[in-house]
Amino acid sequence: MYYAISGDCLEHSWEQLMTSKGPDDNLLGSMPDPNPLPEWLTDEDLQYFVDTYKLSGFRDSLNRYRAQQRDWALLLQLSELMVDQPS
């Protein structure tokens, strides 16, 4: 997926990949699979992601979403802040 949304993926745009999906398509099915890997993703990097996923799956990512309501309540003072460009 990182390759598909990177500037290195010249065969499709992210918008094309997302809007060309049918109702029975999965998220990764139409993603381009780079061969060889781009310069910024080494075999060692990829192996790190695989090993980490084998240990915990998506648990950490899901926990981040589970905490959103709590963050909203605890960080209300940040709700009025603006992100100025460039950031």
C-alpha positions as CSV (number, residue, x, y, z in Angstrom):
1,M,0.0,0.0,0.0
2,Y,2.8,2.4,0.8
3,Y,4.1,2.0,-2.8
4,A,0.6,2.6,-4.2
5,I,0.3,6.0,-2.4
6,S,3.9,7.1,-3.0
7,G,5.2,9.3,-5.8
8,D,7.0,6.2,-7.2
9,C,3.8,4.5,-8.4
10,L,3.4,5.8,-11.9
11,E,0.9,3.3,-13.2
12,H,-2.0,4.3,-11.0
13,S,-3.1,7.2,-8.8
14,W,-4.4,6.5,-5.4
15,E,-7.8,8.0,-6.5
16,Q,-7.9,5.5,-9.4
17,L,-7.1,2.6,-7.2
18,M,-9.8,3.5,-4.6
19,T,-12.6,4.5,-7.1
20,S,-12.2,1.6,-9.4
21,K,-13.1,-1.0,-6.8
22,G,-16.2,-3.1,-7.1
23,P,-18.4,-4.1,-4.2
24,D,-16.8,-7.5,-3.8
25,D,-13.1,-6.3,-4.1
26,N,-10.8,-6.2,-1.1
27,L,-8.6,-3.3,-0.2
28,L,-5.2,-4.7,-1.3
29,G,-6.4,-6.8,-4.3
30,S,-5.8,-4.1,-6.9
31,M,-2.7,-2.5,-5.4
32,P,0.4,-2.7,-7.5
33,D,3.1,-4.9,-6.2
34,P,6.5,-3.4,-7.0
35,N,9.2,-5.6,-8.3
36,P,11.8,-4.7,-7.4
37,L,11.0,-2.9,-4.2
38,P,11.5,0.9,-4.3
39,E,14.7,2.4,-2.9
40,W,13.0,3.6,0.3
41,L,11.7,0.1,1.2
42,T,14.4,-2.5,1.7
43,D,14.0,-6.2,2.2
44,E,15.1,-5.6,5.8
45,D,12.4,-3.0,6.3
46,L,9.8,-5.3,4.9
47,Q,10.9,-8.2,7.1
48,Y,10.7,-5.9,10.1
49,F,7.0,-5.2,9.3
50,V,6.3,-8.9,8.7
51,D,7.9,-9.9,12.0
52,T,6.1,-7.1,14.0
53,Y,2.8,-8.1,12.5
54,K,3.3,-11.7,13.4
55,L,3.8,-10.7,17.0
56,S,0.8,-8.4,17.5
57,G,-1.3,-8.2,14.3
58,F,-3.2,-5.0,14.1
59,R,-3.7,-4.8,17.9
60,D,-1.7,-1.6,18.4
61,S,-3.3,0.1,15.4
62,L,-6.8,-0.8,16.6
63,N,-6.0,0.4,20.1
64,R,-5.2,3.8,18.7
65,Y,-8.7,4.0,17.2
66,R,-10.2,2.7,20.4
67,A,-8.7,5.6,22.3
68,Q,-10.1,8.4,20.0
69,Q,-13.1,9.2,22.2
70,R,-10.9,9.3,25.3
71,D,-8.4,11.6,23.5
72,W,-11.2,13.9,22.4
73,A,-12.3,14.3,26.0
74,L,-8.8,14.7,27.5
75,L,-7.4,17.0,24.8
76,L,-10.3,19.3,24.3
77,Q,-8.0,22.3,24.7
78,L,-6.4,21.3,21.4
79,S,-9.6,21.3,19.4
80,E,-9.3,25.0,18.4
81,L,-5.7,24.9,17.2
82,M,-5.0,25.3,13.5
83,V,-2.3,23.7,11.5
84,D,-0.6,26.4,9.5
85,Q,0.9,25.5,6.2
86,P,3.6,24.5,5.6
87,S,3.7,22.3,8.6
